[in-house]
Amino acid sequence: MGRVKDVHFEFINEMNQMVDVDYQFEEYLQSEDYVNEVNEVLEETKPKYSSSDVEQAISYAFNSIIVESDEVGKDVYGKLVHEKVIEYLNKIQ
């Protein structure tokens, strides 16, 4: 009979701990910390630049490059465009 009481006591302790963890989690979900963490994650998912910003950056890049792609090759021309797009986006930040 002592063994059954020990098992029952261990079971009750485990259940109490689970209830405590659930309670703490529910409290956390209602806390300012949780709200702040969720807001931070949401902020990170927002696009850094608008579609308009990107379109203007691309336009800026093509208008800034003086050489033709035939003169320097596609790879070099692509790198020039990329560089100018980044340059524009860094300026508006």
N, CA and C atoms as a LAMMPS dump frame, in Angstrom:
ITEM: TIMESTEP
0
ITEM: NUMBER OF ATOMS
279
ITEM: BOX BOUNDS ff ff ff
-5.0000000000000000e+02 5.0000000000000000e+02
-5.0000000000000000e+02 5.0000000000000000e+02
-5.0000000000000000e+02 5.0000000000000000e+02
ITEM: ATOMS id mol type element x y z
1 1 1 N 0.833 -1.194 0
2 1 2 C 0 0 0
3 1 3 C 0.873 1.251 0
4 2 1 N 2.053 1.225 0.633
5 2 2 C 2.947 2.37 0.678
6 2 3 C 3.42 2.769 -0.712
7 3 1 N 3.649 1.763 -1.548
8 3 2 C 4.1 2.021 -2.928
9 3 3 C 3.025 2.777 -3.707
10 4 1 N 1.79 2.424 -3.556
11 4 2 C 0.679 3.085 -4.241
12 4 3 C 0.572 4.532 -3.781
13 5 1 N 0.754 4.765 -2.48
14 5 2 C 0.698 6.128 -1.958
15 5 3 C 1.829 6.972 -2.544
16 6 1 N 3.04 6.377 -2.661
17 6 2 C 4.174 7.107 -3.236
18 6 3 C 3.901 7.48 -4.687
19 7 1 N 3.386 6.528 -5.457
20 7 2 C 3.079 6.79 -6.865
21 7 3 C 1.99 7.851 -6.971
22 8 1 N 0.981 7.731 -6.127
23 8 2 C -0.106 8.704 -6.131
24 8 3 C 0.422 10.098 -5.759
25 9 1 N 1.289 10.162 -4.743
26 9 2 C 1.88 11.429 -4.312
27 9 3 C 2.72 12.047 -5.434
28 10 1 N 3.534 11.221 -6.125
29 10 2 C 4.343 11.715 -7.247
30 10 3 C 3.45 12.243 -8.371
31 11 1 N 2.369 11.517 -8.64
32 11 2 C 1.428 11.933 -9.684
33 11 3 C 0.798 13.287 -9.342
34 12 1 N 0.391 13.442 -8.102
35 12 2 C -0.221 14.698 -7.652
36 12 3 C 0.786 15.837 -7.769
37 13 1 N 2.03 15.604 -7.38
38 13 2 C 3.069 16.633 -7.493
39 13 3 C 3.298 17.041 -8.947
40 14 1 N 3.364 16.042 -9.831
41 14 2 C 3.556 16.345 -11.256
42 14 3 C 2.381 17.145 -11.81
43 15 1 N 1.181 16.79 -11.425
44 15 2 C -0.006 17.514 -11.889
45 15 3 C 0.009 18.96 -11.381
46 16 1 N 0.389 19.146 -10.131
47 16 2 C 0.472 20.496 -9.573
48 16 3 C 1.516 21.331 -10.312
49 17 1 N 2.634 20.722 -10.641
50 17 2 C 3.675 21.439 -11.387
51 17 3 C 3.177 21.818 -12.774
52 18 1 N 2.431 20.909 -13.419
53 18 2 C 1.897 21.203 -14.749
54 18 3 C 0.895 22.349 -14.685
55 19 1 N 0.056 22.332 -13.662
56 19 2 C -0.931 23.403 -13.489
57 19 3 C -0.201 24.719 -13.246
58 20 1 N 0.871 24.682 -12.447
59 20 2 C 1.654 25.889 -12.168
60 20 3 C 2.29 26.425 -13.441
61 21 1 N 2.848 25.552 -14.264
62 21 2 C 3.465 25.978 -15.529
63 21 3 C 2.401 26.585 -16.437
64 22 1 N 1.252 25.941 -16.527
65 22 2 C 0.157 26.481 -17.345
66 22 3 C -0.278 27.853 -16.843
67 23 1 N -0.383 27.99 -15.537
68 23 2 C -0.773 29.269 -14.945
69 23 3 C 0.264 30.342 -15.263
70 24 1 N 1.544 30.003 -15.099
71 24 2 C 2.607 30.959 -15.396
72 24 3 C 2.595 31.354 -16.867
73 25 1 N 2.339 30.393 -17.739
74 25 2 C 2.286 30.693 -19.166
75 25 3 C 1.114 31.623 -19.483
76 26 1 N -0.029 31.358 -18.892
77 26 2 C -1.193 32.233 -19.092
78 26 3 C -0.91 33.641 -18.583
79 27 1 N -0.248 33.746 -17.458
80 27 2 C 0.134 35.057 -16.918
81 27 3 C 1.079 35.769 -17.881
82 28 1 N 2.034 35.018 -18.424
83 28 2 C 2.983 35.582 -19.38
84 28 3 C 2.251 36.103 -20.623
85 29 1 N 1.289 35.346 -21.115
86 29 2 C 0.534 35.767 -22.302
87 29 3 C -0.229 37.069 -22.066
88 30 1 N -0.542 37.362 -20.82
89 30 2 C -1.264 38.589 -20.49
90 30 3 C -0.333 39.742 -20.109
91 31 1 N 0.98 39.494 -20.131
92 31 2 C 1.928 40.49 -19.629
93 31 3 C 2.381 41.473 -20.709
94 32 1 N 2.951 42.579 -20.263
95 32 2 C 3.534 43.586 -21.163
96 32 3 C 4.716 43.009 -21.927
97 33 1 N 5.49 42.15 -21.271
98 33 2 C 6.651 41.536 -21.928
99 33 3 C 6.237 40.781 -23.177
100 34 1 N 5.166 40.017 -23.069
101 34 2 C 4.685 39.251 -24.224
102 34 3 C 4.243 40.187 -25.345
103 35 1 N 3.512 41.207 -24.996
104 35 2 C 3.042 42.171 -25.997
105 35 3 C 4.234 42.832 -26.68
106 36 1 N 5.243 43.211 -25.916
107 36 2 C 6.429 43.841 -26.487
108 36 3 C 7.182 42.886 -27.416
109 37 1 N 7.307 41.633 -27.012
110 37 2 C 7.992 40.652 -27.853
111 37 3 C 7.247 40.44 -29.171
112 38 1 N 5.944 40.327 -29.098
113 38 2 C 5.143 40.147 -30.314
114 38 3 C 5.288 41.367 -31.217
115 39 1 N 5.237 42.55 -30.646
116 39 2 C 5.389 43.764 -31.443
117 39 3 C 6.759 43.839 -32.105
118 40 1 N 7.808 43.412 -31.403
119 40 2 C 9.146 43.407 -31.99
120 40 3 C 9.229 42.45 -33.177
121 41 1 N 8.64 41.279 -33.029
122 41 2 C 8.648 40.304 -34.121
123 41 3 C 7.872 40.844 -35.312
124 42 1 N 6.73 41.452 -35.053
125 42 2 C 5.934 42.03 -36.142
126 42 3 C 6.693 43.152 -36.841
127 43 1 N 7.404 43.946 -36.081
128 43 2 C 8.189 45.046 -36.655
129 43 3 C 9.262 44.508 -37.599
130 44 1 N 9.851 43.377 -37.248
131 44 2 C 10.896 42.781 -38.077
132 44 3 C 10.349 42.224 -39.385
133 45 1 N 9.051 41.93 -39.433
134 45 2 C 8.48 41.351 -40.65
135 45 3 C 8.026 42.406 -41.649
136 46 1 N 7.991 43.65 -41.22
137 46 2 C 7.583 44.721 -42.127
138 46 3 C 8.661 44.937 -43.185
139 47 1 N 8.246 45.233 -44.411
140 47 2 C 9.247 45.539 -45.434
141 47 3 C 10.018 46.8 -45.065
142 48 1 N 11.295 46.771 -45.355
143 48 2 C 12.141 47.908 -45.024
144 48 3 C 11.892 49.068 -45.989
145 49 1 N 11.61 48.73 -47.235
146 49 2 C 11.386 49.743 -48.265
147 49 3 C 10.049 49.488 -48.955
148 50 1 N 9.401 50.543 -49.363
149 50 2 C 8.138 50.409 -50.083
150 50 3 C 8.419 50.044 -51.535
151 51 1 N 7.392 49.635 -52.233
152 51 2 C 7.525 49.328 -53.66
153 51 3 C 7.972 50.567 -54.43
154 52 1 N 7.457 51.701 -54.022
155 52 2 C 7.837 52.962 -54.655
156 52 3 C 9.326 53.251 -54.459
157 53 1 N 9.827 52.997 -53.253
158 53 2 C 11.259 53.196 -52.988
159 53 3 C 12.106 52.326 -53.907
160 54 1 N 11.709 51.086 -54.056
161 54 2 C 12.475 50.151 -54.888
162 54 3 C 12.408 50.585 -56.355
163 55 1 N 11.236 50.977 -56.813
164 55 2 C 11.099 51.44 -58.197
165 55 3 C 11.967 52.674 -58.446
166 56 1 N 11.97 53.609 -57.509
167 56 2 C 12.798 54.804 -57.651
168 56 3 C 14.281 54.459 -57.618
169 57 1 N 14.654 53.492 -56.811
170 57 2 C 16.05 53.066 -56.732
171 57 3 C 16.496 52.444 -58.05
172 58 1 N 15.637 51.635 -58.646
173 58 2 C 15.972 51.018 -59.933
174 58 3 C 16.092 52.082 -61.018
175 59 1 N 15.159 53.006 -61.028
176 59 2 C 15.212 54.103 -61.998
177 59 3 C 16.486 54.918 -61.814
178 60 1 N 16.814 55.219 -60.57
179 60 2 C 18.041 55.954 -60.251
180 60 3 C 19.258 55.198 -60.771
181 61 1 N 19.277 53.9 -60.557
182 61 2 C 20.426 53.091 -60.973
183 61 3 C 20.612 53.152 -62.481
184 62 1 N 19.544 52.928 -63.232
185 62 2 C 19.677 52.922 -64.695
186 62 3 C 20.003 54.308 -65.244
187 63 1 N 19.507 55.356 -64.597
188 63 2 C 19.825 56.713 -65.041
189 63 3 C 21.24 57.129 -64.661
190 64 1 N 21.82 56.515 -63.638
191 64 2 C 23.155 56.878 -63.174
192 64 3 C 24.272 56.183 -63.949
193 65 1 N 23.966 55.055 -64.545
194 65 2 C 24.998 54.283 -65.239
195 65 3 C 25.162 54.831 -66.654
196 66 1 N 26.39 55.199 -66.963
197 66 2 C 26.678 55.827 -68.25
198 66 3 C 27.006 54.798 -69.327
199 67 1 N 27.644 53.705 -68.957
200 67 2 C 28.07 52.699 -69.949
201 67 3 C 26.899 51.798 -70.319
202 68 1 N 27.019 51.167 -71.466
203 68 2 C 26.014 50.212 -71.941
204 68 3 C 26.422 48.806 -71.507
205 69 1 N 25.445 47.935 -71.383
206 69 2 C 25.753 46.569 -70.958
207 69 3 C 26.625 45.848 -71.984
208 70 1 N 26.503 46.222 -73.266
209 70 2 C 27.34 45.612 -74.316
210 70 3 C 28.816 45.949 -74.11
211 71 1 N 29.085 47.116 -73.564
212 71 2 C 30.464 47.56 -73.38
213 71 3 C 31.177 46.831 -72.248
214 72 1 N 30.456 46.507 -71.189
215 72 2 C 31.111 45.933 -70.008
216 72 3 C 30.68 44.5 -69.71
217 73 1 N 29.68 44.01 -70.371
218 73 2 C 29.174 42.661 -70.126
219 73 3 C 28.041 42.67 -69.115
220 74 1 N 27.238 41.61 -69.181
221 74 2 C 26.058 41.517 -68.313
222 74 3 C 26.426 41.473 -66.829
223 75 1 N 27.467 40.701 -66.497
224 75 2 C 27.832 40.558 -65.075
225 75 3 C 28.239 41.894 -64.458
226 76 1 N 29.12 42.606 -65.149
227 76 2 C 29.588 43.895 -64.629
228 76 3 C 28.442 44.89 -64.595
229 77 1 N 27.625 44.911 -65.637
230 77 2 C 26.498 45.831 -65.688
231 77 3 C 25.512 45.541 -64.542
232 78 1 N 25.246 44.259 -64.284
233 78 2 C 24.366 43.872 -63.188
234 78 3 C 24.915 44.326 -61.842
235 79 1 N 26.226 44.212 -61.667
236 79 2 C 26.852 44.666 -60.418
237 79 3 C 26.748 46.182 -60.272
238 80 1 N 26.891 46.891 -61.382
239 80 2 C 26.755 48.35 -61.344
240 80 3 C 25.33 48.752 -60.94
241 81 1 N 24.357 48.086 -61.535
242 81 2 C 22.952 48.369 -61.204
243 81 3 C 22.71 48.07 -59.722
244 82 1 N 23.17 46.928 -59.275
245 82 2 C 23.004 46.544 -57.873
246 82 3 C 23.627 47.587 -56.945
247 83 1 N 24.82 48.009 -57.274
248 83 2 C 25.527 49.004 -56.462
249 83 3 C 24.752 50.312 -56.379
250 84 1 N 24.214 50.748 -57.506
251 84 2 C 23.468 52.011 -57.534
252 84 3 C 22.132 51.898 -56.79
253 85 1 N 21.486 50.744 -56.879
254 85 2 C 20.226 50.541 -56.153
255 85 3 C 20.493 50.63 -54.65
256 86 1 N 21.528 49.936 -54.195
257 86 2 C 21.884 49.971 -52.773
258 86 3 C 22.269 51.388 -52.355
259 87 1 N 22.998 52.063 -53.189
260 87 2 C 23.401 53.458 -52.906
261 87 3 C 22.162 54.327 -52.672
262 88 1 N 21.178 54.209 -53.558
263 88 2 C 19.951 55.002 -53.447
264 88 3 C 19.185 54.653 -52.167
265 89 1 N 19.03 53.359 -51.921
266 89 2 C 18.261 52.936 -50.749
267 89 3 C 18.945 53.348 -49.454
268 90 1 N 20.265 53.351 -49.43
269 90 2 C 20.979 53.796 -48.232
270 90 3 C 20.805 55.293 -48.006
271 91 1 N 20.649 56.038 -49.1
272 91 2 C 20.459 57.494 -48.953
273 91 3 C 19.106 57.831 -48.342
274 92 1 N 18.084 57.052 -48.659
275 92 2 C 16.741 57.386 -48.161
276 92 3 C 16.479 56.833 -46.777
277 93 1 N 17.359 56.037 -46.263
278 93 2 C 17.145 55.444 -44.941
279 93 3 C 17.221 56.436 -43.836
